[in-house]
């Protein structure tokens, strides 16, 4: 029973991780989070001094 119980827990964890990553992929949640972070950081980078020498 011990080995089977551990195996079922491992399979359940793998299944949950798969479902979570699939939901993140399906709803494009990673890029939505990046967009929010980008919008928060953009004013900071807009206020930095620009070096025009190329």
Secondary structure, DSSP 8 states (H G I E B T S, - for coil): -HHHHHHHHHHHHHHHHHHHHHHHHHTTHHHHHHHHHHHHHHHHHHTS------
